[in-house]
């Protein structure tokens, strides 16, 4: 029981002549919280007993460890007092007793301000409960119950809700008004219920609820606020509306004659704030052991959805089976006249244009265990475009589904997504009306899946969705094609004065997750490969990438497994170029956003051959630099970044020359080559300018220009401060 502390436990009992005497049984939790019980019990038939029990807990929080032990993290608070005294014959169910329960200022999880008061007495002749009271902060329920002859009456049923406080201002001359809040309770539901219930038959083989017993029910609700009701009951709900309902019933248990009229107006869902409110009406009757119902859902932008249903309603059989049997026959119909699909824009405000229509006409027959469907539904979308231009447009979408036997079949389901055709086929089988089984297959050819300033991606797909809707499996293949990654990085933010330096990510990136049922239990087994290599284009890198990945796991915790290979990648810095001979990212499904890096590249900078090896993970990479001839790591990094050693950079003129070269490159790319990817053979990648270097022959400063003709031939020129010029042609021979 975890952290539950019982300060004292005391018990004393004796047995004589087959009679158990419980003289004392008490448990003390705190100085004010206790449980006591005394009594006797005769082991011989008819097992006569008498006893008393009482409990007093001034702070229910002491019992929270009990909830925690059973995995319930709800908070407890308030006080509870219970007193019971009774006697009788256990075997014959002939008992007499009294029960009183009082709960005050209690809390259970989201339910606060809980109160309860029950005062009941019972005897072999009947039951009398003159007080039944339950309340939360903004709601209370009252009723009385008693057995009268062969009936059980529940009378004076009332459900009250507290109306929002109204501020009344009393103006005074020369003084500001004073606000006074008054709470008003409004009666939202009331009624009376009389059911056949033979109290004296309890514990016997005779029927407690006879089929021939008369029933009388009158329950009415007016202006019941659904949102407030859910809040009062501690239920999270996005549905709001006002309910008016009336239930009248008569007849017998064997032949109930009842009628329910229900109306919900201003029906809304907070997740669809732009959706205009709807009205739902339902009328249901039971007569001659049959239930019939008809309903209508109306919304200004949609043609009315009409529903009718009929099925047997034999109350004794339903009670005996504890529900409707699978062989219960059912007849139902749902119909939506042809209506515009433009109402979807209220659900998806990002839609700028939506042109099309839909219609539905479905019949249901058979049984609950084996429903038989017939009818069809179709939908046409001529064009759908989003306000966000990066999202693909949908054109020429056409769908038609037919209902046959216990299955929904996709006769047509396809369209064009930004120039890429797609279609879906298959069926949804209803083993039970509440348990659909999926068998769907989707095919796509070069559909646009992503488009923004950095990435344009298209894909071919052949994916299947099979299994129960609550735990389906998604499997198949996805092949990337015509995909390009373009990313330009400003080394000098020209035209953006005062732009702050880029900040590291505030938090670790998260892989996508579907935490809500039923998708949380779906399983994934999808292979992701490249039909055509992904083209990498940018001002600092060019190359290609191929993928061999697999999407695994569940909707709650999906993961990527496999490798992304980089081929022919050239990383170009202003004063150097790195040829990546080997590069890969290895994904682990346990940490899909942090793949392992394995990258090796070579760069020839002036007379040095530099090799770079990057390893570790994407979020924590490590790098090793080596060179021929050997240089310290710091010198190698300086060479790669600036094309000069740290000693050379210590001269101000050299540093100024590097900055001028970098500025000229940026201007050239922004003005002349705007929007074009970098070219590994550009003149800037082969030209090197040094200002302020020292001529070892004269000891004076000079300007040096190097132009790389090929990997072996380098043309250099030096200009001294007095205008002296010297040109050289170098042929490089490297030894390994």
C-alpha positions in Angstrom: 0.0 0.0 0.0 3.0 2.2 -0.6 3.1 5.2 1.7 -0.2 4.6 3.6 0.5 4.8 7.3 -1.8 3.1 9.8 -0.9 4.4 13.3 -2.7 1.7 15.2 -4.6 -1.5 14.3 -6.6 -3.2 17.0 -8.9 -6.3 16.8 -10.4 -8.7 19.4 -12.8 -11.5 18.5 -14.1 -14.8 20.0 -16.2 -17.7 18.9 -18.6 -19.8 20.9 -21.5 -22.1 19.9 -20.7 -21.3 16.2 -21.2 -17.6 16.8 -18.4 -15.2 16.0 -18.2 -12.2 18.3 -16.3 -9.3 16.9 -15.8 -7.2 20.1 -13.4 -4.7 18.5 -11.9 -3.9 15.1 -10.4 -0.5 14.6 -7.8 1.2 12.5 -6.4 4.6 13.3 -4.9 6.5 10.5 -4.3 9.8 12.3 -5.5 11.4 15.5 -8.8 12.3 13.8 -9.1 9.6 11.1 -10.4 6.1 12.1 -12.5 3.1 11.1 -14.4 1.0 13.7 -16.6 -2.1 13.5 -18.3 -4.5 16.0 -20.8 -7.3 15.6 -21.8 -10.9 15.8 -22.3 -13.6 13.0 -23.9 -17.0 13.5 -22.3 -19.6 11.3 -25.5 -21.8 11.4 -28.4 -21.1 9.0 -30.1 -18.8 8.6 -26.8 -17.0 9.5 -28.2 -14.3 11.8 -26.0 -11.2 12.2 -25.9 -7.8 13.7 -23.3 -5.1 13.6 -22.2 -1.6 13.6 -19.5 0.2 11.5 -18.4 3.8 11.4 -15.6 5.7 9.6 -14.4 9.2 9.9 -11.8 10.7 7.7 -11.3 14.5 8.0 -8.7 14.6 5.3 -9.1 12.1 2.5 -5.6 12.9 1.2 -4.3 10.3 3.6 -5.8 7.6 1.3 -4.0 8.9 -1.8 -1.3 6.2 -1.4 -4.0 3.5 -2.0 -4.9 5.1 -5.3 -1.2 5.3 -6.3 -0.8 1.7 -5.5 -3.4 0.9 -8.1 -1.9 3.2 -10.7 -4.4 6.1 -10.1 -2.6 9.4 -9.8 -5.8 11.4 -8.9 -5.7 13.8 -6.0 -8.0 13.3 -3.0 -9.3 15.9 -0.5 -12.2 16.6 1.7 -13.9 14.8 4.6 -16.0 11.6 4.8 -18.2 10.3 7.6 -20.0 6.9 7.4 -22.3 5.2 9.9 -24.0 1.9 9.4 -26.0 -0.3 11.8 -27.9 -3.4 10.8 -29.1 -6.9 11.6 -30.9 -9.8 9.9 -30.4 -13.2 8.3 -27.8 -13.2 5.6 -28.9 -16.5 4.0 -32.6 -15.5 3.6 -31.8 -11.8 2.8 -34.1 -10.6 5.5 -32.3 -7.5 6.8 -32.9 -4.3 8.7 -30.6 -1.4 8.9 -29.7 2.3 8.5 -27.0 4.0 6.5 -25.8 7.5 6.6 -23.0 8.9 4.4 -21.7 12.5 4.4 -19.0 13.8 2.0 -17.9 17.5 2.3 -15.5 19.8 0.4 -14.1 16.8 -1.4 -11.9 16.5 -4.5 -11.2 13.7 -6.8 -8.9 14.5 -9.8 -10.5 17.3 -11.8 -13.8 17.1 -9.8 -13.8 19.7 -7.0 -16.2 20.9 -4.4 -17.7 17.4 -4.2 -20.5 16.9 -1.7 -22.7 13.9 -1.0 -25.5 13.2 1.6 -27.3 9.8 1.7 -29.7 8.8 4.4 -31.2 5.3 3.9 -33.0 2.7 5.9 -34.1 -0.8 4.9 -36.2 -3.7 6.3 -37.8 -6.9 5.0 -40.8 -4.7 4.0 -39.0 -2.2 1.9 -36.4 0.5 1.2 -36.6 4.2 2.1 -34.0 6.7 1.0 -35.4 10.2 1.8 -32.1 12.0 1.0 -30.0 11.5 -2.1 -27.8 14.5 -2.7 -24.7 14.8 -4.9 -23.0 18.1 -5.8 -19.9 19.6 -7.4 -18.8 23.2 -7.5 -21.4 24.2 -10.1 -23.9 21.4 -10.2 -26.1 19.4 -7.8 -28.4 16.4 -8.0 -31.3 15.6 -5.7 -33.8 12.7 -5.5 -35.6 10.5 -3.1 -36.1 6.7 -3.5 -38.4 4.2 -1.9 -40.1 0.9 -2.5 -43.9 1.1 -2.5 -45.8 -2.2 -2.9 -44.2 -3.9 -5.9 -42.6 -0.8 -7.3 -39.5 1.3 -6.9 -40.1 5.0 -7.1 -37.5 7.6 -7.7 -39.1 11.0 -7.2 -38.2 14.7 -7.0 -35.3 14.2 -9.4 -33.6 17.5 -10.0 -30.4 18.5 -11.7 -29.4 22.1 -11.0 -26.5 24.2 -12.5 -25.2 27.4 -11.1 -25.8 30.4 -13.5 -22.7 32.6 -14.0 -22.5 35.3 -11.4 -24.3 38.5 -12.4 -22.8 41.7 -11.3 -25.3 44.3 -9.9 -24.0 47.8 -9.6 -25.5 50.2 -7.1 -24.6 53.7 -8.0 -24.0 56.2 -5.3 -23.7 60.0 -5.7 -20.1 61.0 -5.6 -18.8 57.5 -5.1 -17.9 54.7 -7.5 -20.4 51.8 -8.0 -20.1 48.7 -5.9 -20.3 45.2 -7.5 -22.2 42.4 -5.9 -22.2 38.9 -7.3 -25.2 36.7 -6.8 -25.2 33.0 -7.5 -28.4 31.6 -9.0 -29.3 27.9 -9.4 -31.3 27.0 -12.4 -33.2 23.7 -12.7 -32.1 22.1 -15.9 -33.5 18.6 -15.5 -36.3 17.1 -13.4 -38.4 14.0 -13.4 -40.1 10.9 -11.9 -39.4 7.2 -12.4 -41.4 4.3 -11.3 -40.2 0.7 -12.1 -41.5 -2.7 -11.1 -39.3 -4.0 -8.2 -40.4 -6.6 -5.7 -38.2 -6.0 -2.7 -39.3 -9.1 -0.8 -38.1 -11.3 -3.7 -34.4 -10.3 -3.1 -32.5 -13.4 -2.2 -35.1 -15.7 -3.6 -35.7 -17.4 -7.0 -38.7 -15.3 -7.8 -38.3 -12.4 -10.3 -37.3 -9.2 -8.7 -38.3 -7.2 -11.8 -41.4 -8.9 -13.3 -42.1 -8.5 -17.0 -45.7 -7.7 -16.3 -44.8 -4.8 -13.9 -45.9 -1.3 -14.9 -43.4 1.4 -15.8 -43.9 5.1 -15.6 -41.2 7.6 -16.6 -41.3 11.3 -17.0 -37.9 13.1 -17.3 -37.4 16.5 -18.9 -34.4 18.7 -19.4 -34.4 22.3 -20.5 -31.4 24.4 -21.7 -28.8 22.0 -20.3 -25.3 23.4 -21.1 -23.2 20.5 -22.4 -19.9 22.4 -21.9 -20.6 23.3 -18.3 -21.9 19.8 -17.6 -18.6 18.2 -18.8 -16.6 20.7 -16.7 -18.7 19.9 -13.6 -18.1 16.2 -14.1 -14.4 16.7 -14.6 -14.5 15.5 -18.2 -12.4 17.2 -20.9 -14.7 17.9 -23.8 -14.5 20.1 -26.9 -18.2 19.8 -27.6 -20.6 22.6 -26.6 -24.3 23.2 -27.1 -27.6 23.5 -25.4 -29.8 20.4 -24.9 -33.6 20.1 -24.5 -34.9 16.6 -24.0 -38.1 14.9 -22.9 -38.6 11.3 -22.1 -42.1 9.8 -21.5 -42.6 6.2 -20.8 -45.3 3.7 -19.8 -46.5 0.2 -20.4 -44.8 -2.8 -18.8 -41.3 -4.2 -18.8 -42.4 -6.8 -21.4 -43.9 -4.1 -23.6 -42.4 -0.7 -23.1 -44.0 2.3 -24.6 -41.6 5.2 -24.5 -40.8 8.3 -26.5 -37.7 10.4 -26.5 -37.5 13.8 -28.1 -34.0 15.4 -28.1 -32.8 18.7 -29.6 -29.3 20.1 -29.4 -28.8 23.6 -30.7 -25.7 25.8 -31.1 -23.7 22.5 -31.4 -20.0 23.3 -31.8 -16.6 21.7 -31.6 -13.9 24.0 -30.2 -11.3 22.4 -32.6 -13.4 23.8 -35.5 -13.8 27.4 -34.4 -14.7 28.7 -37.8 -17.5 26.1 -38.3 -21.0 27.6 -38.0 -23.1 26.0 -35.2 -25.3 23.0 -36.1 -28.6 21.7 -34.8 -29.3 18.0 -34.1 -32.7 16.6 -33.6 -33.6 13.0 -32.6 -36.9 11.3 -32.0 -37.0 7.7 -30.7 -39.9 5.4 -29.7 -40.3 1.9 -28.3 -43.6 0.0 -28.8 -44.5 -3.6 -29.3 -40.9 -4.7 -28.4 -39.4 -2.5 -31.2 -37.2 0.6 -31.2 -37.5 3.1 -34.0 -35.5 6.3 -34.3 -35.0 9.2 -36.7 -32.6 12.1 -36.6 -31.4 15.1 -38.5 -28.2 17.1 -38.4 -28.5 20.5 -39.9 -25.8 23.1 -40.6 -26.1 26.3 -42.8 -23.4 25.2 -45.3 -24.5 21.5 -45.6 -27.6 19.8 -46.8 -29.3 18.0 -43.9 -27.9 14.6 -42.8 -30.9 12.3 -42.2 -30.7 9.1 -40.2 -33.4 6.5 -39.5 -33.1 3.1 -37.7 -35.2 0.3 -36.4 -34.5 -2.8 -34.3 -36.1 -5.2 -31.8 -36.2 -4.0 -28.2 -37.1 -6.8 -25.8 -36.1 -5.4 -22.5 -36.1 -8.8 -20.5 -33.8 -10.3 -23.1 -31.5 -7.3 -23.1 -31.2 -7.4 -19.3 -30.6 -11.1 -19.4 -27.9 -10.8 -22.1 -26.5 -7.7 -20.5 -26.7 -5.9 -23.8 -27.8 -6.4 -27.4 -27.0 -9.8 -28.8 -25.0 -10.1 -32.0 -27.9 -11.7 -33.8 -30.2 -8.7 -33.2 -31.6 -7.6 -36.6 -31.1 -4.0 -37.5 -32.4 -1.7 -40.3 -30.9 1.8 -40.8 -30.5 4.4 -43.4 -28.3 7.5 -43.8 -28.7 10.1 -46.5 -26.9 13.3 -47.4 -28.3 15.1 -50.5 -25.7 16.3 -52.9 -24.0 19.3 -51.3 -21.0 21.5 -51.9 -17.7 20.5 -50.2 -16.9 24.2 -49.6 -18.0 23.8 -46.0 -14.6 22.0 -45.4 -13.0 25.5 -45.5 -14.6 26.1 -42.1 -12.7 23.1 -40.8 -9.5 23.9 -42.6 -9.0 27.7 -42.7 -5.8 27.3 -44.6 -7.8 26.3 -47.7 -8.0 29.2 -50.1 -10.1 27.5 -52.8 -12.2 24.4 -52.7 -14.6 23.5 -55.5 -16.6 20.3 -55.6 -19.5 18.4 -54.2 -20.5 15.2 -52.4 -23.5 12.9 -51.7 -24.3 9.8 -49.6 -27.1 7.3 -49.5 -26.5 4.1 -47.4 -28.8 1.4 -46.1 -27.9 -1.0 -43.3 -29.6 -4.4 -42.7 -28.7 -7.8 -41.3 -27.7 -8.1 -37.7 -25.4 -6.3 -35.3 -22.9 -9.2 -35.6 -23.2 -9.4 -39.4 -24.4 -6.1 -40.9 -25.3 -5.9 -44.6 -24.6 -2.6 -46.3 -25.9 -1.3 -49.6 -25.8 2.1 -51.3 -23.1 4.4 -52.4 -21.3 7.7 -51.8 -19.3 9.9 -54.1 -17.2 13.0 -53.9 -15.7 15.3 -56.5 -13.1 18.0 -56.0 -12.3 20.0 -59.1 -9.6 22.1 -57.4 -8.3 22.6 -53.9 -5.5 25.2 -53.1 -4.0 26.4 -49.9 -3.1 29.9 -48.9 0.4 28.6 -48.3 1.9 28.3 -51.8 4.4 25.6 -50.6 1.6 23.1 -50.1 0.6 21.0 -53.2 -2.6 21.7 -54.9 -5.2 19.0 -55.4 -6.9 18.7 -58.8 -9.4 16.4 -60.5 -10.1 14.3 -57.4 -12.9 11.8 -57.9 -14.1 9.2 -55.4 -16.9 6.7 -55.3 -17.5 4.2 -52.6 -20.1 1.5 -52.6 -21.6 -0.5 -49.7 -22.2 -4.2 -50.3 -22.9 -6.9 -47.7 -20.6 -6.0 -44.8 -18.0 -4.0 -46.7 -17.3 -0.6 -48.0 -15.4 -0.8 -51.4 -13.4 2.0 -53.0 -14.6 1.9 -56.7 -12.8 5.1 -57.5 -10.5 7.2 -55.3 -7.8 9.3 -57.0 -6.7 12.6 -58.3 -3.7 14.7 -59.1 -1.4 16.2 -56.5 0.7 19.0 -58.0 1.2 17.1 -61.2 1.5 13.7 -59.7 -1.3 11.2 -60.0 -2.4 9.0 -57.1 -5.1 6.5 -56.4 -6.4 4.2 -53.6 -8.2 0.9 -53.9 -9.4 -1.7 -51.5 -12.2 -2.2 -49.0 -13.2 -1.7 -45.3 -14.9 -4.7 -43.9 -17.3 -4.3 -40.9 -17.0 -7.6 -38.9 -19.1 -5.6 -36.5 -20.5 -2.1 -37.0 -18.0 -0.9 -34.3 -15.0 -3.0 -35.5 -14.0 -2.1 -39.1 -11.1 -4.0 -40.7 -9.0 -2.2 -43.3 -7.5 -3.6 -46.6 -6.4 -0.5 -48.6 -3.7 0.1 -51.1 -2.4 3.5 -52.2 -0.3 4.1 -55.3 1.3 7.4 -56.3 3.6 8.5 -59.1 5.8 11.6 -58.6 3.5 13.3 -56.2 4.7 16.4 -54.5 5.3 15.8 -50.8 7.3 18.8 -49.8 8.0 22.2 -51.4 9.7 25.2 -49.8 12.7 27.5 -50.3 15.0 24.7 -49.2 13.5 21.4 -50.4 11.5 20.2 -53.3 10.6 16.5 -53.0 8.5 14.2 -55.0 7.9 10.5 -54.5 6.5 7.3 -55.9 4.5 5.2 -53.4 3.0 1.8 -53.1 1.6 1.5 -49.6 -0.9 -0.9 -48.0 -3.0 -0.4 -44.9 -4.3 -3.7 -43.4 -5.8 -5.0 -40.2 -8.3 -3.8 -37.6 -8.8 0.0 -37.6 -7.7 0.1 -34.0 -4.3 -1.6 -34.7 -3.7 -1.4 -38.5 -0.4 -2.1 -40.2 1.1 0.3 -42.8 3.6 -1.4 -45.1 5.0 -0.9 -48.6 7.6 1.2 -50.5 8.2 4.9 -51.0 10.8 6.0 -53.7 12.0 9.6 -53.8 12.3 11.1 -57.2 13.0 14.5 -58.7 14.1 15.7 -55.3 16.4 18.7 -54.8 17.9 20.3 -51.7 19.0 23.9 -52.1 20.5 25.8 -49.3 22.5 29.0 -49.6 24.4 30.3 -46.6 25.4 33.9 -46.3 29.0 34.1 -45.0 28.6 37.9 -45.0 25.0 39.1 -44.5 25.1 41.7 -47.3 21.9 43.8 -47.3 20.9 42.7 -43.8 22.7 45.1 -41.5 22.3 44.4 -37.8 21.1 40.8 -38.3 21.9 38.8 -35.1 24.1 35.8 -35.3 22.2 32.5 -35.7 21.2 30.8 -32.4 21.5 27.1 -31.7 18.2 25.1 -31.4 16.4 25.9 -28.2 15.5 22.2 -27.7 16.2 18.8 -29.1 14.3 18.1 -32.3 11.5 15.5 -31.9 10.5 12.9 -34.4 6.8 12.9 -35.3 4.4 11.0 -33.1 0.6 10.1 -33.2 -0.3 9.9 -29.5 -4.1 9.7 -30.0 -6.0 6.5 -30.6 -6.5 4.6 -32.9 -3.3 5.8 -34.8 -1.1 5.4 -31.7 -1.4 1.6 -32.0 -0.8 1.5 -35.8 2.4 -0.4 -36.9 4.8 0.8 -39.6 6.9 -1.2 -42.0 7.6 1.2 -44.9 10.8 1.1 -47.0 12.1 4.5 -48.1 14.6 4.6 -51.0 15.7 6.9 -53.8 14.5 6.2 -57.3 16.7 9.1 -58.4 19.5 10.5 -56.2 18.6 13.6 -54.2 20.4 16.5 -55.7 22.3 18.7 -53.2 22.8 22.2 -54.4 24.0 25.3 -52.6 26.6 28.0 -52.5 28.8 25.8 -50.1 28.1 22.3 -51.2 27.0 20.2 -54.2 26.5 16.5 -54.7 23.9 13.7 -54.5 22.4 11.6 -51.7 20.7 8.1 -51.8 18.6 6.6 -49.1 18.0 3.1 -47.8 15.7 3.6 -44.9 12.8 1.9 -43.2 10.0 3.5 -41.2 9.3 1.1 -38.2 7.6 1.2 -34.8 4.2 2.3 -33.9 2.2 5.5 -34.2 3.1 6.4 -30.6 6.8 5.8 -31.2 7.8 5.6 -34.8 11.4 5.3 -35.9 13.8 5.4 -38.8 16.3 2.7 -39.5 18.9 2.6 -42.3 21.5 4.7 -44.0 21.7 7.8 -46.2 24.8 7.8 -48.5 26.3 10.9 -49.9 28.0 10.7 -53.3 30.1 13.1 -55.3 29.7 15.8 -52.6 31.9 18.9 -52.9 31.9 21.3 -50.0 33.1 24.7 -51.2 34.4 27.4 -48.9 35.6 30.8 -50.1 39.3 29.7 -50.0 39.2 25.9 -50.2 37.2 23.0 -51.6 36.6 19.7 -49.7 35.9 16.6 -51.8 33.9 14.1 -49.7 35.1 10.6 -50.7 32.9 8.9 -48.2 29.8 10.2 -46.3 26.9 8.5 -44.6 24.2 9.1 -41.9 23.1 5.9 -40.1 19.7 6.1 -38.4 18.7 4.2 -35.3 15.0 3.8 -34.6 15.6 4.4 -30.9 16.9 8.0 -31.7 15.8 8.9 -35.2 16.6 12.6 -34.9 20.3 11.9 -34.0 21.9 9.8 -36.7 25.5 8.6 -36.6 27.9 10.5 -38.9 30.7 8.9 -41.0 32.3 11.5 -43.3 35.8 11.6 -44.9 37.0 14.3 -47.3 40.2 15.6 -48.9 41.2 19.2 -49.7 44.2 20.6 -51.6 45.0 24.0 -50.3 48.1 25.7 -51.8 50.8 23.1 -51.3 49.0 21.2 -48.6 46.8 18.1 -48.8 44.3 18.2 -45.9 42.2 15.2 -44.9 39.1 15.6 -42.7 37.3 12.9 -40.8 33.9 13.6 -39.1 32.3 11.1 -36.8 30.0 10.9 -33.8 26.3 11.9 -33.9 24.5 14.8 -35.6 23.9 16.5 -32.3 27.4 15.9 -31.1 29.8 15.6 -34.0 33.6 15.2 -33.7 36.3 16.0 -36.3 39.9 15.0 -36.9 42.2 17.0 -39.3 45.4 15.7 -40.8 47.7 17.2 -43.5 50.7 16.6 -45.8 53.1 18.1 -45.0 52.0 17.8 -41.3 50.5 20.8 -39.6 49.0 21.3 -36.2 45.2 21.0 -36.1 44.8 24.8 -35.5 46.8 25.6 -38.6 44.8 23.1 -40.7 41.5 24.7 -39.6 42.9 28.1 -40.5 43.9 26.9 -43.9 40.5 25.4 -44.6 38.6 28.4 -43.5 40.8 31.2 -44.8 43.4 29.7 -47.1 46.2 31.1 -44.9 48.1 30.1 -41.8 47.5 31.8 -38.5 50.9 33.5 -38.8 50.0 35.0 -42.2 46.7 36.2 -40.8 48.5 38.1 -38.1 49.4 40.6 -40.7 46.6 43.1 -41.1 47.0 43.5 -44.9 46.6 39.7 -45.4 43.4 39.7 -43.3 42.1 42.7 -45.3 42.8 40.9 -48.5 40.9 37.9 -47.4 37.9 40.0 -46.4 38.0 41.9 -49.7 38.1 38.6 -51.7 35.2 37.2 -49.6 33.2 40.4 -50.1 33.7 40.3 -53.9 32.6 36.7 -54.1 29.4 37.4 -52.1 28.6 40.3 -54.4 29.2 38.3 -57.5 27.0 35.4 -56.3 24.2 37.8 -55.2 24.1 39.9 -58.3 25.5 37.9 -61.2 24.8 34.3 -60.1 21.7 34.9 -58.0 19.7 31.8 -57.3 22.2 29.5 -59.0 24.0 26.7 -57.1 27.7 26.8 -56.6 30.1 25.5 -59.3 33.1 23.5 -58.2 35.0 24.8 -61.2 34.3 28.5 -60.8 37.2 30.9 -61.1 36.9 31.9 -57.5 37.7 28.4 -56.3 40.9 28.4 -58.3 42.0 32.0 -57.6 43.8 33.0 -54.4 44.9 36.6 -53.5 47.2 37.5 -50.6 48.0 41.1 -49.6 50.8 42.1 -47.3 52.8 38.9 -47.4 56.6 39.2 -47.0 58.9 38.5 -49.9 61.6 36.2 -48.5 64.2 37.6 -51.0 63.8 41.3 -50.2 62.0 41.3 -46.8 59.4 43.7 -48.1 55.7 43.4 -48.4 54.1 42.1 -51.7 50.8 41.0 -53.2 50.6 37.4 -54.4 48.1 35.9 -56.9 47.8 32.2 -57.4 45.7 30.6 -60.1 45.2 26.8 -60.2 45.3 25.6 -63.7 44.9 22.0 -62.8 45.7 19.8 -59.8 49.4 19.8 -60.8 49.9 23.2 -62.5 49.7 26.4 -60.5 50.4 29.9 -62.0 51.6 32.5 -59.4 52.5 36.1 -59.6 54.1 38.5 -57.1 54.0 42.4 -57.2 56.3 44.3 -54.8 55.7 47.6 -53.2 57.9 49.3 -55.8 56.1 47.7 -58.7 58.5 44.8 -59.2 56.7 41.8 -60.8 57.7 38.1 -60.9 55.7 35.2 -62.4 56.1 31.5 -61.8 54.6 28.3 -63.2 54.7 25.5 -60.6 54.3 21.8 -61.3 53.4 19.9 -58.1 54.5 16.4 -57.5 53.0 14.8 -54.3 54.4 11.7 -52.7 52.3 9.3 -50.6 
